[in-house]
Amino acid sequence: MKDLILIPTPLQDDLPLEPVARARLLEDCLREDVLLLVEEHKVARQRWLKWGLPREAIERFVLFNEHTQEKIQGEILKSLREKKRAYLMSDCGLPAFCDPGQKLVDACHRQGITVTATPFPNSIALALALSGFSHSRFAFSGFVPVKEPERSAWIKAELKRPETQIWMETPYRLKKLVEDLAKVSLSREIFLGMDLGGPSELLLRGPVSHILKGLGDQEKREFVLIIAPA
């Protein structure tokens, strides 16, 4: 397996867990090679039972939050390298988005461990969480202009901003955008999240040269591009 799966959870206690996430947890939660990472035991326990998930899995919860992260992250990564699987759930909302999970996702990318998530309806927030990049400050730069010279001027101006950036483009200009970043010799890492949440999902992170190599001949995909902070 060797993967970390983010489980977005409802913002309100009386709402059900998203069906795909519930099905994945039902299938995997009692396996010995699966870790269940939760933010707070009491909250996670209450919600877990409300969602009709197996009570016997609760004793396997591992507390992962700002107080325990430094102590246990190394062991979690070791387990993942040994081809175990981990599910990460915050008390509510999207894990790794403005919470301690960001550093775990970042470490997974650096160690070649796959990161993905069960369905989440906002591609921008999801891509940001899956990137693992620090986002204490981030900017949504919107869609890249199409025509020159506005396009080149816009790219150069945006790259002067130091915070994490979120860019979007039309699917059929996917490869062109990465090539444009290569032309300006971008030194910052980028994350490319393609077909997020779908069966053909592909996540690439690294320098521009690595992204181009990973793309190969692919010319058209729905995507969000994240640029690491300077």
Protein Blocks (a to p, Z undefined) as FASTA:
>chain_A
ZZaddddddfbfkbccdfklmmmmmmmmmpfkbccddfblklmmmmmmmnopafklmmmp
ccddfklmmmmmmmmmmmmmnopacddddfbdjehiapaklmmmmmmmmnopacdddddf
bfklmmmmmnopacfbccdebjadfbdcklmmmmmmmmmpmbdcdddddfklmmmmmmmm
mmnopabdcdddehehiakbccdeddfklmmmmnmmafbdcdddddddZZ
